[in-house]
Amino acid sequence: MDRRTFTKMLIGLMTASALPTYLQAKTPLGDQASFLRSLEKKPWLLGYLGTRETELHANLRIVSGYVPSDLRGHLFRNGPAQHNLGPDRFAHWFDAPGMVQRFTFSDNKITHYGRLVETARNVAETNAGHIKFSGFGTHGHDLTSGGSADGQNTGNISLIKHAGELLALWEGGSPHIINPETLETEGRKSWLSDTQGLPFGAHPRVDQDGSLWNLGYSVNPAALILYHISVDGQLLKTHVLPQTATPMVHDFMITATKIVIIAPPYTASNPAGDAFVDLFKWRAAEPTKVLIIDKADLTNVTLIDIEPFWVFHFGNAYDIGTSEIGFDFALHDDPSFMTKDAFAAMDGSWDGGASAASRYVQARINLKSKTVRLDKAPEFGQVEFIQTDARENLSSHRHALMLAQPGGASVFGFNRLVLVDRNTGNASSFDVGETEILEEHLIVPKPRIENEFWIIGTALDWQKGTTNLSVYDGSHLSDGPIMKAEMDLALPLGLHGTFIPAVGY
């Protein structure tokens, strides 16, 4: 079957009005009352309470240190925010409408503005005052699919700036264009009519020439979809990889010459599932599959089977000569973080018992022997949200930044920053304390200073009921933040973001 025929089939299925089995479930939504009872006993659940606002204006007060004079620009963050709509509550952390938070650094001052990503679904549900559509993990008596993949699109995972446009990304459908000045949603982004509405992943990868690669996954028909977009925003090519049963692939990697897809044995093989996540089954006896694709010939695919594990996020990948590939990532024993923890945080029942172990891993693929070596680092504890320096993209990067939970978790979240020096094997860290939950932090290069960077990110102080924003010097992480600002409200815990420097910085 050629690409155009297959793409038309994808479009047809994604716009079909007949609801598949998993969207006709007859079970309850999330339970607001149960969550609020749990919140009284577990105040850290504040991060999963959500907001009922469509816009947020917070005041920030610098409580320690200062904003570096050459740190100028905007930190944009995205994540699920409206966990409650009228009497309804979403059952899964990944389901709520997305909200973009913008933090602007200028003249020793930080300002904030947040605005709902105005997808068709988010606007319809906000206007209705209740949940109308099924989602990743939420289903109920009267919910529908919205008629298409974009009918369910919440635009709530990540953000990227490409070809002059700021895009809010979801996993199952189209990106949405965000005006960086007003945060207004200007519409869906579509490169060609025959790709409109197709799954477009939340973690695109930037190539050495500034072009963009991305990956999407389709359940029915079962397929992985590759995209290559030029530096000026033109779609260069798409390629479909048919699958027997679609693996859930949240992130992927590229090197200078290859595309690397890690496909865990978590596949859409349960057509009777009640929600989207229930379509997938974890098959611990089956291998994780590594697909290595030649960027010059997308039909040239090498397949390697390795031990079963789950993965959300990778750091960076790079070629080692012509026959090896190096990369790093956070390895999970299984997808319990998503299939159990993210539900339990939303109904307030989370007690740490469901959490699957995760650890930092440095990996090496040998294309000649078709083997993969995994060097695991359990000493850092549970880890996630790995970040690297964009200046080292597609090369053997020196630093890997991650969030960590060093001991037995008492909250659903992370409270330690860890920076690994991959050249020396040493690591520095900073603990924010037991009453704070860290969100993803970014490595932000210092302008005009090679190899130096800041670490910037937000955290929820659930005891104070505030969100704070911190800046660390990358060379002295263990000394703590060189600047910490405190907001006068608590933002919902989010997912991913990007830093866009001001012109000239």
URSUL-V620579 format. One record per backbone hydrogen bond with DSSP energy under -0.5 kcal/mol. NH is the residue of the N-H (numbers start at 1). CO is the residue of the C=O. Records with the same first field share a line. If there is no record, write none. Layout:
NH->CO ; CO
//
This chain:
6->2
7->3
8->4
9->5
10->6
11->7
12->8
13->9
14->10
15->11
16->13
23->20
24->21
30->89
32->30
35->31
36->32
37->33
38->34
39->35
40->36
41->37 ; 38
42->38
45->42
46->43
47->44
48->45
49->46
50->46
51->81
56->114
61->486
63->61 ; 484
64->484
66->482
68->66
71->68
72->70
73->105
74->500
75->103
76->74 ; 498
77->101
78->496
81->97
82->97
83->81
85->88
88->85
89->30
90->83
93->342
95->92
97->82
98->154
99->79
100->115
101->77
102->113
103->75
104->102 ; 111
105->73 ; 103
106->104 ; 109
109->106
111->104
112->58
113->102
114->56
115->100
116->54
117->98
118->116
119->117
122->153
123->119
124->120
125->121
126->122
127->123
128->124
129->125
130->125
134->144
135->138
143->140
144->132
148->145
149->14
152->149
153->150
157->169
158->169
160->167
162->160 ; 165
165->162
166->178
167->160 ; 165
168->176
169->158 ; 167
176->168
177->187
178->166
179->184
180->178
183->179
186->177 ; 184
187->177
189->175
190->188
195->192
196->192 ; 193
198->195
200->173
201->215
205->213
207->211
210->207
212->229
213->205
214->227
216->225
218->223
223->218 ; 221
224->241
225->216
226->239
227->214
228->237
229->212
230->234
233->230
236->228 ; 234
237->228
239->226
241->224
242->240
243->222
248->266
249->247
250->248
253->260
255->258
259->293
260->253
261->259 ; 291
263->261 ; 289
264->262
266->264
267->265 ; 281
268->246
269->267 ; 279
270->279
273->270
276->135
277->136
278->275
279->275 ; 276
280->277
281->267
283->265 ; 281
284->282
286->283
288->306
289->263
290->304
291->261 ; 289
292->290 ; 302
293->259 ; 291
294->297 ; 300
295->257
297->294
300->297
301->299
302->292
304->290
306->288
310->332
312->330
315->328
317->254
318->326
319->394
320->324
321->319
323->320
324->320
325->365
326->318
327->363
328->316
329->361
330->313
331->329 ; 359
332->310
333->357
337->334
338->335
339->335
340->336
341->336
342->337
343->340
344->340
345->341
346->343
347->343
348->344
349->344
350->344
355->352
359->331
360->377
361->329
362->375
363->327
364->373
365->325
366->371
367->323 ; 365
368->323
370->366
371->366
373->364
375->362 ; 373
376->374
377->360
380->377
381->378
382->405
384->403
387->401
390->388
392->389
393->390
395->392
397->395
400->420
401->387
402->418
403->384
404->416
405->382
413->411
414->438
415->404
416->404
417->430
418->402
419->428
420->400 ; 418
421->426
422->398 ; 420
425->421
428->419
430->417
432->415
433->415
436->433
437->460
438->414
439->458
440->495
442->456
444->442 ; 454
445->443
446->452
449->446
452->449
454->444
455->472
456->442
457->470
458->440
459->468
460->437
461->459 ; 466
462->435 ; 460
463->435
465->461
466->461
467->489
468->459
469->485
470->457
471->483
472->455
474->453 ; 472
476->473
477->474
479->476
480->477
482->471
483->471
484->64
485->469
486->61
487->467
488->59
491->489
493->47
495->78
496->78 ; 157
498->76
500->74
501->499
502->72
505->502
//
